[in-house]
C-alpha cells in the first residue's frame, strides 16, 4: 500500500494542507523547526490506525474536528480516498460518499501490519537510531539479541532483559539468601519454629498434672509429720526447762517437813517481832561503842595542842608586811637597769651636742641644750616654706616645657593629615542605596517567587496540555465556569447513580435467580416416588391382611398358614399394621409429589419474572450510561476553543487547573514586574557606587550583588570622616595651647623669685646651729638631730624620777620589819625579805593551833551527850525481849533468835514451794505438775538432751523435705497456670501463614519475571535461527553501500565466553568487533541492520509506507550521500518518506540522486501558513 | 417441653490459621489472627443468650496436626462457661479430632458428653425428652458408613443423629464416613446434625438433614457467611435458623473493568465493588479481587499485577465501614475483541509462537526432573517443603500456565516501549 496524497485537513497546526506523495522514489519532506514535521509524521500513523485516545494534536482544532484524509493505492493498484475523523462511530469513511470503510477492506490495505508493528518496524527516527546504536555497543553486539531487536525495531531490548534479570535477582535465589522469597520463607520457618516452642504438648500437660497431684499429696503428708515432730520436740524442751524447778520444789517440801518435827514453833509474826527487837539491840550496842571511842580521841588531841599568843596579837601588822615583800624585792631588782638606761641617754645626747658644736661637752651642756631646742620652733616652718617654693618652681618649669612639646606634636600630626577628600557625595550615594533596603535579598526573593510561580504555572499548564507560549492565549479564551462544570457533573452523577441503582437491581435479581434455581434443584433431589401399581399392591396386601384379621378376631378362625408373614394372631396384628402403614406412606408420598409440582410451577413463574426484571435493569443501566455519554459530549462541544478532557471524571480537575492557571498567570505577571523593578534598582545603585569607589582607587568586588560594593563604600566613607574629625580637633587644640603659653612662662618667673627668698631666710637660721651650714639643703639633717636630742633628754629625766621612788619605798619596808622583829628575837634581820617571810610563817602556825583546840573541845562535849542517850535505849530493849520470851514460852532470852529463825524459815519454804508451783504451771506447756513430775522426775538431763537432739534433727529433716515438696508443687502449679489456653502459639502460627503467603506472592512475581525472561530468550533464539542469514546478507549489502565499500560485510565472531557476536569486516578482510568500531560506523552498522529488516518486512508484508525522521543527522556528507542512495534503493520496493529539517540534505539529494529518484516537499512554518 | 432449642455447629478448627494473607501496613492483623477463637466465643455467648437447651458439635473441633494443648484448654474453658449456664454439650469427634492429640488428654467439664468411637452411642436427656445418637471417629480415615449401625429412633423422644460425614460424596470433601439420605432417613430421626462439609447445606427437610458449615472460613475456598444452625423443635417438628459467627468473612470480589479506559478507572471500579461488599458494617473481610471482562488494558494490567495489587490494598485502607484485607488481586481480563495484543505480527507474534509452544508442555518448565528453568523448579521445591501437606498446589503446572500468559503480556508490554511505572 502507498499513500499517494496526505490531506492534513485539521490536525495539529495544519489546516487544509495536502502533500502529494504520488511520485515514485524517495519522498523527502523538508520543514524547518515549527513547520509541523513531527505532526505530519504522526499524521501517517493516525491516519492508518486511528487517532490516539488522548491526542496532543487538538490544540488548534478541537478534538471533535480533527480530520486527516488520504488517497491510498493498494498493492493491486486500486485507489481509495478516505477521511479519518476523531469520533467513535464510523471514524473512517470513504471521501465523497462518507460510507464507512469496511474492516476487511482496511485490513487488506494494512496487510496485517498492526499499529505497534508499524511504529516499531516501519518507522525510524534519529533518536531511535541513537538508542539502538548505544544498545548495540552496550550489549557488545550479541548476535541473537541484536538481530531480534533490529529486526523487530525494538529500541530497548537489552534494558528490558536487564530489568527482568535484576527483578528476578531481587526476588529469589535457589541458595539461601536475603532475597524476598527466601527471606519470607526464612521468616515463615522461624515463626513455625517459634509456634512449636510456644506450644504445650498434650503429653507434657498430662505429665505436669500427674506430677502436681503427686507433689501436693506428698506435701500434705510431710506437713503432718513435721507437725508431730514439732510437738514432741516442744514437749521435751519444756520438760528440760522445768526439770530444775521440779527438783527444787521436792527438796523444799522435804525441808519444811523436817522443821515441823521440833517444838515449839511460834507463828511467823512473833518471830518477826523478835527478829526486829534483836536487830535493834545489836544496832544500838554498836552505836554506843563508836561514840565512846570518839570521846576518848578528842580528849587525847586536846592534850597535844599549844598556841603562841604573843604573835597572835601583832598578826594583822605582819599580814600588811607580807603584802609588801614582793614589791620590795622587785624595786631592788629594777633599780640597777634604770640607772644604766639613764647613763646611756646622757652619753648619746652629749654625742649629738658634740656633733652640732664640734667639741666634747660635759654634763652641763645637757642643760644648755634645752635652751637651743627652744629655737627649733621657728626653724622648722622656714624649712617647710622653702621646700614648698621649690616644688612650685619645678611645676611651673614642667608647664612651660609640656606646652612646647605638645605644640611640636600637633604640628607634626597635622602635617600627616591631608586636607581635601570631601565625603559628601559618597555619603549621599550610600544613604540612597541604604534607603532602598536589602536590594540583593529583594532581587533574590523576587527571582525565587518568579521561579516558584513559573514552575507552578508550567506544571498546571502541563496538566492542561498547554505549552508555555500557549498559556496567555488559553487563560484568555472563554471557558466553562465552576458552576457550569458542577452542573454538568451533577447531571452525570445523577446518571451514574441511576446506573448503579439499575445494576444493584440486576444483581439482586441475579441473586434471586440463583436462589430460585437452587430451590428448583433441591426439589429435584427428592426421593423416588411409588408407582400406582405399587400403591395398588400395597392396598391389596392391606385388604387381604384385614380380611385375615377379621377372620381371626370376628369369626374366631385360625389364621396361621404357610408362606405368610405371620404365624399367630400377634404376628398377624403386626403384619396388618405394617401393611397399613406402608400403604399410607405410599399415599403420602404421592401427595408430597403433588405439592412439589405446584411449588415448582410457582418457582418457574417467579424465575421468569425475575429474569425479565434482570434484563430490564441491565437495559436501563445501558440506556443511562449512553445518555450520560451523550450529554457530556454535547456539553463539551459547546466549548470549542478549550481542550476539555475526554473523561467527565477529569473535568472537575481540569476546571480547577484552569482556574488555578488563571490565578497563577496573574501572580506570574506581578512577580515578573517585581523582579524587573528590583533588578533595575540594584543595577543603578551598584553602578553609581562603583563609579565613586573607582575615583578613590578602590578595587570593586566582582559579581552582581550590591551588598559587597555597599560595604566597601561604607568602609571608605567611615575612614574619610574619621580623618576629617581628627584634623579639626588637633587644630583647635593647637590654638588653645599657643594662647596659654605666655601665662605659663610668667608663672615660672614668679616661682623662681619666691624660692630664692625662702632659701635666704632658712640659711640665716641655720647659721645659729653650727659652722658651715650655708645651704638650705642642710636644714633637714640639723632638724633630725635636734629631734633625736630632745627624745634623749626626755628619757634621762624619766629614769631619774623612777630611781628616786624605789629608794623611798625600800627604806619604809625595812623600818617596819625591824620593829616587828623585836617580838621574835630569834629571827635574823638580814636579809630583810627572808626575815619577813619567816615572821609571816610563824603567825600562821599560831593561828592554826588556836582553831584545832576549839574543834576538839566541841567534839568531846557532843560524844558525852550521845553516850548518855544510848545507855537509856538499851535498858528499854531488854525489857521488850523479856516480854517476848514470855510470849514464846522461852526461858532464856538468848535462845529467842534460834526459835525465831526456825519459825521464819518454815514460813519462807511455804512461799517458795508456791512459787515453784506457779513457775511450773507457767512453763509446763499446759501440762499439770503431777504430769510433769511423772514425766520428768525420773529422767536424767543427759538422756533428755539426747532425746531433744534426736527430735530436733527429725524435725529439721521433715521441714526440709516439706519445703522441697512445696517448691515442687508450686513450680508445677505455676506450669499449669501458664497453660491457660493462651493463643500465643496460634498467633505465631498465623504469623507464619502470613509469611508463607508473602513468599507465595513474591514467588508468583518471580515466576512471571523468570518466565518472561525465558520467553524472551526463546523468541530471540528462534528469530535468530529463522532470520540470521537473509538479514545479515541484506544488512551487509547496505553496510557496503553506506560505507562506500569501506566495509565488505557483516560477520559473526565467536566470543568463547559470551557466544556469537556481530562484527564488521573491512574490504581488506580485517574483522572488527562492535566495541572496536567508530561511533559513526556503529551508526551505519545499526542503520544497515534496520534497513535490512525493513526491506525484509516489506518483502514479507508487501509495500507499506516507511517513515524516517532525520536519520541522517549524525552522518557526514559522504555517508549521508551514501545513505540517500540506500534509501532511494529501498524506495524501489516500498514508499519511503524521509522527514528532515536540514536543508543541506536536499542539496545532497540533488547531488547524488537523479530527479526521478526523489521528490521534495517543503512545509512552511505554522506562522507563515497563518499569514499566508 | 413445648419448645426445644438446639444449637448445631461443626468444623470449628479452633486456632487454625487464616491462609494466603500477606500482612501489609494497615491490614487488620489482630482481628484475623484470633478469628476461630473469637467465633467460638460468639457461638458460646449466643448459646447462653438464647438459652438453648443443647449444643451439638459435629466434629473437627481442632486441626489434626495442631499440637498446642492451649487450644484444648481454650475449648474446655468455653465448654465450662456453658456448664455454668446449665447447657449440656454433645460432641462427636471428626477426622481431624481423631488425628489430634488434644482430644485424648483433655478433661472435659461434666456438661460435655463425647459419644463413643467404638460403636454408636445414644445419650438420653430425660429432662429435655431428647435422645442424641452418634459415633466419633476412632481414626482419621473412616471409610465405612457409620450411620448403618445407628439405632432406630426412640419413640416418644426427639431423636437427633450426629455424624461427621462426606454424605454421599457429591459435596466434594474428603470421602470419610459416607452415607446416604435413604440410610439416614431409615433411622426415623427428627434431625440429623452433620459435620465435615464446610458450607451450610440443608440436604433434606424431611427429615431435616443439615450441614451447618464451618464456624469461621479460613481461606479463599471458604467464602461467604459462616456459622451454626439453630434448630427449634415444636412437637418433634424441627425448623432451622442459620446464625453467623464468623469474624472474618472471605469473599471473591469480581470487578468488571470492561468500561475502564485507564488504571485509575480500574481502581475506581474496584473501589465501588469493595464498597458494595463491605458496606457500613463492622465485619472484617478477606477479599480476593478478580479483575474481569474484555479490556483494552488487558496487557497492561497483566504486566503490572503487583502495582495493581498494591494500589487496591492502599485503597482498601481508605474504605469506610468494614475492614478489608486484600488477599490477592487476580487479573482475569481478556483482550478486546479484534485487538488481540498477542495475535499480531512482529514482536508480539514472536512471543505468541513461543507462548503457544511452552503452554503445550508446561510440565517441563519446572519439573523436578530436568526442568528447563532450574530456578523455577528450585522455587517450587522450596515452597512445597515449607508449606503444610494440603498446599501441594502451590506453584503447580496450572499456576505456571496462567503465569505464562501474564509473563508474555509483561514482556510484550515492556518491549512495546511503555514504562510500567508510567503505564497510567
Interface residues (C-beta under 8 A of the other chain):
Chain A: X53 X103 X112 X113 X114 X116 X117 X120 X121 X148 X152 X153 X154 X155 X156 X157 X160 X163 X164 X168 X172 X173 X174 X181 X182 X185 X188 X189 X195 X196 X198 X199 X200 X201 X202 X203 X204 X205 X206 X500 X504 X522 X525 X527 X625 X647 X649 X979 X980 X981 X982 X983 X984 X985 X986 X987 X989 X990 X991 X992 X993 X994 X996 X997 X998 X999 X1000 X1001 X1003 X1004 X1005 X1006 X1007 X1008 X1009 X1010 X1011 X1012 X1014 X1015 X1016 X1018 X1019 X1022 X1023 X1101
Chain B: X15 X17 X18 X19 X20 X21 X22 X23 X29 X32 X33 X34 X37 X66 X67 X68 X69 X70 X71 X72 X73 X74 X76 X77 X101 X102 X104 X105 X106 X181 X182 X185 X202 X204 X259 X261 X264 X265 X268 X272 X276 X305 X306 X309 X327 X328 X338 X344 X345 X346 X347 X348 X350 X351 X353 X354 X355 X357 X358 X365 X372 X373 X374 X375 X376 X378 X379 X382 X383 X386 X387 X394 X395 X399 X400 X403 X404 X406 X407 X408 X410 X411 X414 X415 X416 X417
